[in-house]
């Protein structure tokens, strides 16, 4: 029998024919953990401030799930990535980065919404607090880097540094450019620190800064990773005749209208974060301004620029992971295999539940760390590098798991954002320090008596009422065991042992921090006589810590509890 091709059985609709993904949904409304963080960290706000903040965040959740999701997809196609334009039509060197219209519009929408510059919007009458600022950052990263999130981080750091250490003249000149409402420079503040010779070891870099008679500086050298080449950037160089690293501000265009003395050599071919470009640059007598006290270059770089970027990496990685879990969960509603929905397979449900537990708990500790930073808590010296490391590595794990839940469709770039999210997670693992560098910073902080004491006090505070809730006994036992092990590692083991096992110590610190946070979240609801989902999360995470990530789950644990599984899959 012959068939018309359009009527052939193989071309009829099937299980995912109606699968649309997540576009058009409000990503804030879909995220109960984020809503909880916003609510809890704004408890002391006035009702009008809280409502205005929630409305602003919710509106951004709508934009991220709608037009920004669409633009991000469009500007991550061949021919849409940025390109370097070396010369204009007359042969004049301009060293200009040209982005697609979709990329520019995505930046403009987020910039105009005030994602890092809301306090420069005259109509905003309240403080632009950390929970507000970083809830927006987290939401942005649900779309992957998109050329916006990385520039956002660098612009955020630049704004903070200008506020804290910029001269009055620098504030007057540059803040309207990078933060002012109506500025045409949408997240065009860059960061040029790394050199081939130094890598993360900034003090080994060779670029030299020479003081000029007019008070400015002249920079000569090269920079290997120039992220987000744009209108203004922060850079480092050794002051001539010394080994002291200074931090400097460099505008792309000098005051006389001429191109500053830099040569863009080429665009780097990196595996992720491709929405914005990264280049290599030669400094040929670049004109720069000292940024903060010249002798405090490294200190200020870490305190304002690097620290801000690390906060963004933590929240950004968490956002990448959140979108991955959302995509896997949405796909599972449609897909069938061997005659039944994939959600009917216990092994699939276990995988999805574990992903959800890891991502949700990571959200809680990231926002805790943001809060610690805002109140200048000494424990933030541990949590910021810790979460830069752990959030990014965990995001790579979760995005890979999500890809596998979609099977072959997971590796198709125009089927879902998962391949982009995965590649961006790997970039986040390397940006602002690899695991060995970052865990060394974490270990160093843990061994500072004042900082260590602050971290221990934080753990005590978070777990102060755990003994009042018998359901948390097992969780508390695991918490105490891990805390004791961490103390032993730090106090009893040799320096060489700690240096060799710094990643293990960081993982242990993270587990202790998360368990304490989950205990606090559970106790909060129980004491307020509220129904809580967080007891299941606490038990699930504790079970994973006790038995291992890939271990079989025990029959008497939460993974065999239908109500617990339903809770995990509802986030």
Backbone torsions as a table, in degrees:
resi	resn	phi	psi	omega
1	UNK	NA	137.0	178.3
2	UNK	-92.2	148.5	178.6
3	UNK	-124.2	137.5	167.6
4	UNK	-66.3	137.4	-172.4
5	UNK	-56.5	-37.0	-178.8
6	UNK	-69.4	-17.1	-180.0
7	UNK	-100.9	2.4	-176.4
8	UNK	-65.5	137.6	-177.5
9	UNK	-55.0	-32.7	-177.8
10	UNK	-68.5	-15.2	-177.0
11	UNK	-103.4	5.4	-179.6
12	UNK	-76.9	158.5	178.8
13	UNK	-55.8	148.0	179.9
14	UNK	-136.4	-169.1	-166.1
15	UNK	-56.4	-39.6	-177.6
16	UNK	-102.3	16.5	179.0
17	UNK	-60.7	-29.4	-179.4
18	UNK	-98.8	7.8	-178.8
19	UNK	-72.4	122.5	-177.4
20	UNK	-112.8	-2.7	-173.3
21	UNK	75.3	-151.4	-173.3
22	UNK	-112.2	-0.1	-175.3
23	UNK	-61.5	138.7	179.6
24	UNK	96.7	-6.3	179.2
25	UNK	-95.8	155.2	178.7
26	UNK	-87.4	112.6	-173.7
27	UNK	-71.9	-20.3	173.9
28	UNK	-73.7	-45.4	-179.2
29	UNK	-64.8	-22.5	-178.9
30	UNK	-87.2	0.0	-170.0
31	UNK	-121.6	86.6	-177.9
32	UNK	-64.0	-29.9	178.8
33	UNK	-67.6	-43.0	177.2
34	UNK	-63.6	-43.6	178.6
35	UNK	-59.8	-38.9	178.8
36	UNK	-64.2	-42.8	179.5
37	UNK	-63.8	-43.4	178.5
38	UNK	-60.4	-43.4	-179.9
39	UNK	-65.2	-47.5	-173.4
40	UNK	-70.9	-37.3	-178.2
41	UNK	-85.6	3.9	176.0
42	UNK	-121.2	20.8	-176.5
43	UNK	-61.0	-28.1	-177.8
44	UNK	-92.2	0.0	-178.6
45	UNK	-74.5	156.2	172.5
46	UNK	-67.3	153.3	179.6
47	UNK	-55.0	-39.1	-178.3
48	UNK	-69.1	-39.0	178.3
49	UNK	-64.4	-47.0	-178.5
50	UNK	-61.3	-44.5	-178.7
51	UNK	-64.2	-42.2	178.6
52	UNK	-63.0	-40.6	179.4
53	UNK	-64.8	-48.2	-179.0
54	UNK	-61.8	-41.7	178.9
55	UNK	-61.6	-40.6	-178.8
56	UNK	-67.4	-42.6	179.0
57	UNK	-67.7	-42.9	-179.8
58	UNK	-62.3	-40.5	177.8
59	UNK	-61.5	-38.4	178.5
60	UNK	-69.3	-35.6	174.9
61	UNK	-58.9	-36.1	176.7
62	UNK	-67.8	-43.4	179.4
63	UNK	-64.3	-43.1	-178.3
64	UNK	-63.6	-41.5	-180.0
65	UNK	-78.8	-9.7	-177.0
66	UNK	-113.8	-104.0	-173.1
67	UNK	-62.1	-36.3	-178.8
68	UNK	-71.3	-33.6	174.6
69	UNK	-62.8	-42.4	179.8
70	UNK	-66.0	-45.4	-179.2
71	UNK	-66.2	-37.7	178.9
72	UNK	-61.8	-42.9	178.2
73	UNK	-63.7	-42.1	-177.0
74	UNK	-66.4	-39.8	-175.2
75	UNK	-85.7	6.2	173.0
76	UNK	-110.8	40.3	175.3
77	UNK	-118.5	154.8	179.3
78	UNK	-55.4	136.1	-178.3
79	UNK	89.4	-8.7	-178.3
80	UNK	-106.6	-8.7	179.2
81	UNK	-73.9	158.8	-179.5
82	UNK	-63.8	153.9	176.8
83	UNK	-136.0	153.0	179.7
84	UNK	-91.3	125.3	174.7
85	UNK	-104.0	109.2	-175.5
86	UNK	-78.2	-38.0	-173.3
87	UNK	-134.7	152.1	173.5
88	UNK	-86.2	-174.3	-173.6
89	UNK	-66.1	-20.5	-179.2
90	UNK	-93.7	-0.8	-178.8
91	UNK	93.1	4.2	178.2
92	UNK	-78.8	132.5	-178.3
93	UNK	-72.4	127.9	-178.9
94	UNK	-122.7	-19.5	179.3
95	UNK	40.3	63.8	-173.7
96	UNK	-113.1	140.5	175.9
97	UNK	-99.0	121.9	-179.0
98	UNK	-103.9	125.4	177.9
99	UNK	-108.9	159.5	176.9
100	UNK	-68.2	160.3	179.2
101	UNK	-62.5	-34.4	178.8
102	UNK	-65.4	-40.6	178.2
103	UNK	-64.7	-44.7	-179.6
104	UNK	-64.3	-38.9	-179.9
105	UNK	-68.5	-39.0	178.2
106	UNK	-60.6	-43.2	178.0
107	UNK	-64.1	-43.6	-177.2
108	UNK	-63.1	-42.4	-178.7
109	UNK	-61.4	-46.3	-179.8
110	UNK	-68.9	-40.7	178.4
111	UNK	-62.0	-47.0	-178.9
112	UNK	-66.1	-25.8	177.1
113	UNK	-75.0	-14.9	177.2
114	UNK	86.7	34.2	-173.4
115	UNK	-61.8	-36.2	173.2
116	UNK	-120.0	-5.9	-171.5
117	UNK	-127.7	27.3	-177.9
118	UNK	-61.8	-30.5	179.8
119	UNK	-72.7	-3.9	173.4
120	UNK	-101.3	3.8	174.7
121	UNK	-90.4	115.4	-175.4
122	UNK	-59.8	-23.5	-178.2
123	UNK	-80.4	-13.4	179.2
124	UNK	-83.8	118.7	-169.6
125	UNK	-103.3	5.9	-174.8
126	UNK	-121.3	172.7	172.4
127	UNK	-64.6	145.2	174.0
128	UNK	-96.5	88.1	-168.4
129	UNK	-80.6	167.9	-177.9
130	UNK	-63.5	-41.7	-178.2
131	UNK	-62.9	-35.9	178.4
132	UNK	-68.9	-52.9	-177.0
133	UNK	-59.2	-45.6	-172.9
134	UNK	-86.3	-17.3	168.2
135	UNK	-65.2	-39.3	176.9
136	UNK	-66.4	-42.2	178.2
137	UNK	-59.2	-47.3	179.3
138	UNK	-58.1	-47.6	-178.6
139	UNK	-62.0	-42.4	179.9
140	UNK	-55.3	-39.7	-175.1
141	UNK	-75.4	-5.9	174.0
142	UNK	-66.0	-16.6	177.4
143	UNK	-96.2	4.6	-171.1
144	UNK	84.6	179.5	-173.8
145	UNK	-59.5	-46.7	172.1
146	UNK	61.1	14.1	-178.5
147	UNK	73.4	-0.2	-175.4
148	UNK	-112.0	-45.1	-171.6
149	UNK	-65.9	-41.6	178.6
150	UNK	-66.5	-49.6	173.8
151	UNK	-59.1	-35.3	175.8
152	UNK	-57.7	-46.5	-178.2
153	UNK	-61.0	-44.2	-178.2
154	UNK	-70.4	-36.5	177.0
155	UNK	-67.9	-38.7	177.4
156	UNK	-60.6	-45.2	178.3
157	UNK	-63.6	-39.0	179.1
158	UNK	-65.1	-42.5	178.9
159	UNK	-61.3	-46.3	180.0
160	UNK	-61.2	-46.6	-178.3
161	UNK	-63.7	-40.8	177.6
162	UNK	-62.2	-41.8	178.6
163	UNK	-62.2	-39.2	-171.6
164	UNK	-87.6	-41.8	-172.6
165	UNK	-126.5	-1.8	178.5
166	UNK	-70.8	148.3	173.5
167	UNK	-71.1	164.7	178.2
168	UNK	-60.7	-35.8	178.6
169	UNK	-66.5	-41.4	178.8
170	UNK	-65.5	-41.1	177.7
171	UNK	-61.3	-44.2	-177.5
172	UNK	-65.8	-36.2	-175.6
173	UNK	-83.0	-40.7	-168.1
174	UNK	-103.6	-30.3	-179.1
175	UNK	-62.0	-40.8	175.8
176	UNK	-61.7	-30.6	-179.5
177	UNK	-70.2	-46.3	-172.2
178	UNK	-99.5	-10.6	-178.0
179	UNK	-133.7	-17.2	-172.7
180	UNK	-66.3	141.0	176.9
181	UNK	-65.5	130.3	-179.4
182	UNK	93.0	-5.8	177.0
183	UNK	-64.1	147.0	177.4
184	UNK	-88.5	-3.0	-179.4
185	UNK	-94.8	94.8	-173.8
186	UNK	-94.0	99.2	-179.0
187	UNK	57.2	46.8	-178.6
188	UNK	-107.6	33.9	171.1
189	UNK	-97.4	129.6	-174.5
190	UNK	-113.5	178.9	-176.9
191	UNK	-141.2	113.1	-177.8
192	UNK	-123.1	94.7	-177.1
193	UNK	-122.4	-48.7	-171.0
194	UNK	-66.9	139.1	171.6
195	UNK	-124.8	159.7	-178.3
196	UNK	-57.6	-39.8	-173.9
197	UNK	-74.7	-27.0	-170.7
198	UNK	-105.8	-35.3	-173.2
199	UNK	56.9	-130.0	178.5
200	UNK	-72.2	-15.8	179.2
201	UNK	-84.2	80.5	-173.7
202	UNK	-60.1	-33.7	-177.0
203	UNK	-67.0	-14.6	178.3
204	UNK	-89.4	-4.9	-177.7
205	UNK	-67.0	160.0	-170.1
206	UNK	-113.8	-8.6	179.9
207	UNK	-59.4	135.0	-175.4
208	UNK	-112.1	139.9	176.3
209	UNK	-112.2	124.8	179.7
210	UNK	-111.1	127.1	-178.8
211	UNK	-71.9	132.9	179.0
212	UNK	-98.7	157.5	-180.0
213	UNK	-58.4	-28.3	-178.1
214	UNK	-83.3	5.1	178.7
215	UNK	93.4	-12.7	177.2
216	UNK	-86.8	-179.6	-177.1
217	UNK	-125.4	153.2	178.5
218	UNK	-118.2	121.2	-174.9
219	UNK	-105.4	134.8	177.1
220	UNK	-134.0	128.8	-179.0
221	UNK	157.6	-155.0	179.3
222	UNK	-140.6	156.0	175.4
223	UNK	-131.0	130.1	-169.4
224	UNK	-89.0	-36.8	176.2
225	UNK	-121.1	103.5	178.4
226	UNK	-110.2	98.3	-174.3
227	UNK	-84.6	128.0	174.8
228	UNK	63.1	58.6	178.2
229	UNK	-60.2	123.0	-174.8
230	UNK	-155.9	-138.1	-169.4
231	UNK	-81.0	-28.7	-174.9
232	UNK	-152.4	139.1	177.0
233	UNK	-143.2	159.2	175.7
234	UNK	-102.2	140.4	-177.0
235	UNK	-146.9	172.5	179.8
236	UNK	-128.8	153.9	175.8
237	UNK	-162.8	153.2	174.7
238	UNK	-82.3	133.5	178.3
239	UNK	-70.6	133.4	-172.1
240	UNK	-48.8	130.0	177.6
241	UNK	81.5	6.1	-179.1
242	UNK	-135.9	172.8	170.9
243	UNK	-104.6	13.1	-178.4
244	UNK	-83.0	126.9	179.4
245	UNK	-89.5	123.4	175.3
246	UNK	-102.2	158.8	175.9
247	UNK	-111.2	137.6	-172.3
248	UNK	-135.1	155.6	172.3
249	UNK	-103.1	133.7	179.3
250	UNK	-128.3	117.2	172.5
251	UNK	-85.1	147.4	179.4
252	UNK	-65.2	-38.1	-179.1
253	UNK	-113.5	130.2	179.1
254	UNK	-73.5	167.8	-176.8
255	UNK	-61.2	-26.8	179.5
256	UNK	-84.3	4.7	177.4
257	UNK	90.2	-3.5	-179.5
258	UNK	-85.2	153.7	174.5
259	UNK	-64.5	131.4	177.8
260	UNK	-64.5	158.8	-167.8
261	UNK	-74.7	51.7	178.5
262	UNK	-116.7	148.4	178.6
263	UNK	-122.0	117.3	173.8
264	UNK	-76.9	120.4	-177.6
265	UNK	-82.5	-48.5	-178.6
266	UNK	-168.3	161.1	172.2
267	UNK	-84.0	136.4	-179.4
268	UNK	-82.9	142.5	-179.9
269	UNK	-93.6	84.7	-177.8
270	UNK	-101.8	158.6	-170.1
271	UNK	-80.6	-18.2	-177.8
272	UNK	-144.7	-175.3	-177.2
273	UNK	49.7	41.8	-172.7
274	UNK	-85.4	-6.6	178.7
275	UNK	-67.0	-30.8	170.2
276	UNK	-112.2	151.5	-176.7
277	UNK	-97.6	156.3	173.8
278	UNK	-121.3	136.4	-174.4
279	UNK	-130.0	171.5	169.0
280	UNK	-107.4	142.0	-173.9
281	UNK	-136.9	143.8	168.4
282	UNK	-103.9	132.1	172.4
283	UNK	-92.4	114.4	177.4
284	UNK	-115.5	83.1	-177.8
285	UNK	60.5	50.2	176.3
286	UNK	-68.8	135.0	177.6
287	UNK	-86.1	126.2	-174.7
288	UNK	-137.1	161.8	175.4
289	UNK	-114.9	139.2	176.1
290	UNK	-64.7	141.6	-174.9
291	UNK	-120.5	101.4	-171.8
292	UNK	81.0	-176.8	179.3
293	UNK	-65.6	130.1	-174.9
294	UNK	-54.3	-38.6	-177.9
295	UNK	-75.2	-8.3	-177.7
296	UNK	-106.6	24.8	-174.4
297	UNK	-56.5	-51.0	-178.0
298	UNK	-67.0	-41.2	-179.9
299	UNK	-60.7	-47.1	-178.5
300	UNK	-69.7	-34.9	177.2
301	UNK	-59.2	-46.7	-178.4
302	UNK	-71.8	-42.6	-173.9
303	UNK	-66.3	-38.1	-173.8
304	UNK	-111.2	-46.9	-173.8
305	UNK	-82.3	-57.2	-175.6
306	UNK	-66.8	-43.6	-179.2
307	UNK	-59.6	-43.3	178.4
308	UNK	-62.7	-43.8	179.2
309	UNK	-62.1	-37.7	-179.7
310	UNK	-67.7	-36.9	174.2
311	UNK	-61.1	-41.9	179.3
312	UNK	-66.1	-38.5	178.2
313	UNK	-63.4	-43.5	178.3
314	UNK	-58.9	-53.4	-179.2
315	UNK	-68.3	-38.1	-179.4
316	UNK	-65.0	-43.2	177.7
317	UNK	-62.8	-39.5	177.9
318	UNK	-62.2	-40.0	176.7
319	UNK	-65.5	-42.1	175.6
320	UNK	-56.5	-45.9	-178.7
321	UNK	-65.9	-40.0	179.7
322	UNK	-59.9	-46.1	179.9
323	UNK	-63.2	-36.8	-180.0
324	UNK	-63.2	-43.5	177.7
325	UNK	-65.1	-40.9	178.4
326	UNK	-61.0	-43.7	-179.5
327	UNK	-64.4	-43.8	179.6
328	UNK	-63.5	-40.9	-179.4
329	UNK	-66.4	-41.6	-179.6
330	UNK	-66.0	-44.3	-179.6
331	UNK	-61.4	-37.8	-177.8
332	UNK	-64.5	-22.2	178.7
333	UNK	-69.1	-21.6	-174.4
334	UNK	-107.1	-37.5	-166.5
335	UNK	-76.2	137.7	173.6
336	UNK	-118.6	156.4	176.1
337	UNK	-150.4	130.4	178.7
338	UNK	55.3	37.6	171.5
339	UNK	89.3	2.8	177.0
340	UNK	-146.4	160.3	179.4
341	UNK	-61.6	141.5	-178.3
342	UNK	-64.8	-20.4	175.7
343	UNK	-70.6	-8.1	176.6
344	UNK	-88.2	-6.3	178.8
345	UNK	-90.4	118.1	-177.6
346	UNK	-55.7	-36.7	-178.5
347	UNK	-66.0	-36.0	177.6
348	UNK	-69.3	-44.3	179.6
349	UNK	-61.3	-40.9	177.6
350	UNK	-59.5	-46.2	179.6
351	UNK	-60.5	-46.6	-179.2
352	UNK	-64.6	-40.9	178.9
353	UNK	-63.0	-42.8	179.8
354	UNK	-64.7	-41.5	176.6
355	UNK	-60.0	-44.1	-178.7
356	UNK	-64.5	-42.3	178.9
357	UNK	-61.4	-48.0	-177.5
358	UNK	-62.2	-44.1	-176.9
359	UNK	-71.1	-43.7	-177.3
360	UNK	-65.6	-43.3	179.1
361	UNK	-65.8	-34.0	176.6
362	UNK	-65.2	-35.6	175.1
363	UNK	-59.3	-46.7	-177.2
364	UNK	-60.1	-47.1	-176.6
365	UNK	-74.4	-28.0	175.5
366	UNK	-65.3	-44.5	179.2
367	UNK	-72.3	-28.2	172.1
368	UNK	-63.3	-43.8	179.9
369	UNK	-64.1	-40.4	176.0
370	UNK	-59.1	-43.6	178.8
371	UNK	-63.9	-42.5	178.3
372	UNK	-60.6	-38.1	177.6
373	UNK	-65.3	-42.7	-177.7
374	UNK	-62.7	-36.3	-178.5
375	UNK	-94.7	9.5	178.4
376	UNK	57.1	42.0	177.6
377	UNK	-76.4	134.3	-177.1
378	UNK	-60.4	-28.1	-179.5
379	UNK	-63.9	-20.4	178.2
380	UNK	-61.8	-23.7	177.9
381	UNK	-64.3	-24.7	174.8
382	UNK	-89.9	-48.6	-170.2
383	UNK	-68.9	-32.5	-177.3
384	UNK	-66.0	-54.8	176.1
385	UNK	-66.0	-34.6	179.3
386	UNK	-57.9	-46.3	-176.1
387	UNK	-79.2	-24.7	171.5
388	UNK	-60.3	-46.3	178.9
389	UNK	-67.4	-56.1	-169.1
390	UNK	-71.7	-39.2	-179.3
391	UNK	-64.5	-41.7	-177.9
392	UNK	-70.4	-43.0	179.8
393	UNK	-67.5	-37.2	179.0
394	UNK	-69.3	-35.1	177.4
395	UNK	-64.1	-39.4	177.0
396	UNK	-62.1	-39.7	178.4
397	UNK	-64.6	-46.7	-176.3
398	UNK	-69.8	-42.2	179.8
399	UNK	-64.3	-36.0	176.6
400	UNK	-66.2	-43.2	177.5
401	UNK	-60.2	-40.7	-179.5
402	UNK	-64.4	-42.2	177.4
403	UNK	-56.6	-43.7	-178.4
404	UNK	-68.6	-28.3	178.0
405	UNK	-68.4	-23.8	177.3
406	UNK	-89.7	-1.8	-179.3
407	UNK	61.9	-140.2	-179.3
408	UNK	-60.1	-33.5	179.1
409	UNK	-63.2	-22.5	-177.9
410	UNK	-68.9	-22.5	-178.2
411	UNK	-100.4	8.4	178.1
412	UNK	-93.1	120.7	-172.7
413	UNK	-65.4	-27.5	-179.7
414	UNK	-102.9	11.9	175.3
415	UNK	-91.7	-40.2	179.8
416	UNK	-152.4	168.5	178.1
417	UNK	-80.9	4.0	-171.7
418	UNK	-60.4	-44.7	177.7
419	UNK	-59.9	-40.3	178.2
420	UNK	-65.5	-43.3	178.7
421	UNK	-61.2	-39.7	-179.5
422	UNK	-66.6	-46.6	179.8
423	UNK	-63.8	-37.8	178.4
424	UNK	-67.2	-33.2	177.2
425	UNK	-64.7	-38.7	177.6
426	UNK	-66.1	-39.7	175.1
427	UNK	-59.8	-43.7	179.5
428	UNK	-62.2	-28.2	177.7
429	UNK	-67.1	-28.1	-177.6
430	UNK	-99.2	-29.5	-175.7
431	UNK	-66.0	136.1	-178.7
432	UNK	61.9	30.2	173.2
433	UNK	113.8	129.7	176.4
434	UNK	-72.2	175.4	-176.7
435	UNK	-57.1	-42.4	-177.3
436	UNK	-68.3	-35.7	177.2
437	UNK	-68.7	-49.2	-175.3
438	UNK	-66.9	-41.7	179.9
439	UNK	-69.0	-25.4	172.8
440	UNK	-66.5	-41.2	177.0
441	UNK	-63.1	-40.5	178.6
442	UNK	-64.1	-45.1	179.3
443	UNK	-62.5	-42.1	178.4
444	UNK	-59.9	-43.0	179.1
445	UNK	-65.4	-41.0	179.8
446	UNK	-61.2	-25.9	-176.8
447	UNK	-93.8	2.9	171.6
448	UNK	-83.7	120.1	-175.0
449	UNK	-52.8	-45.0	-178.0
450	UNK	-65.4	-41.3	-178.2
451	UNK	-71.7	-43.5	178.6
452	UNK	-60.0	-43.0	178.7
453	UNK	-62.4	-40.5	178.8
454	UNK	-63.5	-40.0	179.5
455	UNK	-66.9	-42.5	177.6
456	UNK	-63.4	-39.3	177.6
457	UNK	-64.6	-37.5	176.5
458	UNK	-62.3	-45.6	178.5
459	UNK	-61.1	-40.9	178.1
460	UNK	-62.4	-42.3	-179.3
461	UNK	-64.3	-43.0	-177.8
462	UNK	-68.6	-27.4	-174.7
463	UNK	-112.0	15.8	-172.5
464	UNK	-57.3	-33.6	-173.9
465	UNK	-110.7	16.7	-176.0
466	UNK	-62.8	-32.4	-179.0
467	UNK	-66.5	-14.5	-178.2
468	UNK	-84.1	-7.5	-173.9
469	UNK	-124.7	103.7	-173.4
470	UNK	-63.9	-29.2	-179.3
471	UNK	-63.5	-17.3	-179.4
472	UNK	-95.9	8.0	-174.8
473	UNK	-58.4	-46.6	-179.0
474	UNK	-65.4	-43.6	178.2
475	UNK	-59.5	-44.7	-179.2
476	UNK	-64.9	-38.1	178.0
477	UNK	-60.6	-45.3	179.6
478	UNK	-66.2	-40.6	177.1
479	UNK	-58.6	-48.3	-178.1
480	UNK	-64.6	-38.6	178.2
481	UNK	-63.0	-45.2	-179.5
482	UNK	-68.8	-37.4	178.3
483	UNK	-64.4	-41.1	178.5
484	UNK	-64.1	-40.9	178.9
485	UNK	-64.3	-41.2	178.3
486	UNK	-61.3	-44.7	178.5
487	UNK	-60.1	-42.9	178.4
488	UNK	-60.8	-46.3	-179.3
489	UNK	-58.5	-42.1	-175.0
490	UNK	-79.0	-34.8	-172.5
491	UNK	-98.3	-26.9	-171.4
492	UNK	-109.1	-29.1	-175.7
493	UNK	-80.5	158.4	-177.2
494	UNK	-73.7	164.2	178.6
495	UNK	-60.9	-43.2	-179.5
496	UNK	-64.8	-39.4	178.9
497	UNK	-63.4	-44.9	-179.5
498	UNK	-63.9	-39.7	-180.0
499	UNK	-65.5	-42.5	180.0
500	UNK	-66.9	-33.0	-173.9
501	UNK	-109.4	30.6	-176.5
502	UNK	-62.7	-33.9	179.3
503	UNK	-68.0	-41.2	177.8
504	UNK	-62.2	-41.5	179.7
505	UNK	-64.3	-39.9	177.6
506	UNK	-64.2	-42.6	178.0
507	UNK	-61.3	-40.7	179.1
508	UNK	-64.5	-42.5	178.0
509	UNK	-61.4	-42.7	178.4
510	UNK	-61.9	-45.7	180.0
511	UNK	-59.8	-43.9	179.0
512	UNK	-62.8	-43.3	-179.2
513	UNK	-63.3	-46.0	-178.7
514	UNK	-65.8	-44.8	179.6
515	UNK	-60.3	-42.5	177.7
516	UNK	-62.7	-41.5	179.4
517	UNK	-63.7	-42.6	-179.8
518	UNK	-68.1	-34.8	174.1
519	UNK	-62.1	-45.5	-179.8
520	UNK	-63.1	-42.4	-179.5
521	UNK	-62.3	-41.6	179.5
522	UNK	-67.5	-47.7	-179.3
523	UNK	-59.8	-39.6	-179.9
524	UNK	-54.5	-46.3	-177.8
525	UNK	-73.2	-41.2	-178.7
526	UNK	-62.9	-43.8	-179.2
527	UNK	-67.3	-29.2	178.3
528	UNK	-88.1	4.5	-179.6
529	UNK	58.0	40.3	177.7
530	UNK	-106.7	147.9	172.6
531	UNK	-65.9	138.5	-176.5
532	UNK	-126.1	139.4	172.1
533	UNK	-92.4	-12.6	-166.1
534	UNK	-79.5	-15.3	172.0
535	UNK	-63.5	-41.6	177.6
536	UNK	-64.0	-41.5	178.0
537	UNK	-61.9	-43.7	180.0
538	UNK	-61.5	-45.1	-179.6
539	UNK	-67.0	-40.6	-179.7
540	UNK	-64.5	-45.6	179.6
541	UNK	-65.9	-41.2	179.1
542	UNK	-60.3	-40.0	178.7
543	UNK	-63.9	-40.3	178.9
544	UNK	-67.1	-37.8	177.5
545	UNK	-66.7	-44.6	-177.0
546	UNK	-66.4	-44.2	-170.5
547	UNK	-99.1	-20.2	-177.9
548	UNK	107.5	155.5	-174.3
549	UNK	-63.7	-41.7	-174.9
550	UNK	-104.5	13.3	-177.1
551	UNK	-74.7	157.1	173.7
552	UNK	-66.7	144.1	-179.8
553	UNK	-89.4	139.2	-174.1
554	UNK	-78.6	147.5	-176.0
555	UNK	-63.9	-27.6	-179.0
556	UNK	-93.4	10.6	-179.8
557	UNK	-95.9	-179.8	-175.0
558	UNK	-70.0	-22.7	-177.9
559	UNK	-71.6	-11.6	173.9
560	UNK	-105.8	9.3	178.5
561	UNK	-99.0	110.5	-177.2
562	UNK	-55.4	-37.5	-179.4
563	UNK	-67.6	-37.9	177.7
564	UNK	-66.1	-44.4	179.2
565	UNK	-61.7	-41.1	176.9
566	UNK	-60.6	-38.6	178.4
567	UNK	-65.0	-46.9	-179.1
568	UNK	-59.5	-41.2	-175.6
569	UNK	-79.8	-4.2	-178.6
570	UNK	-92.8	-8.0	-178.2
571	UNK	-75.0	NA	NA
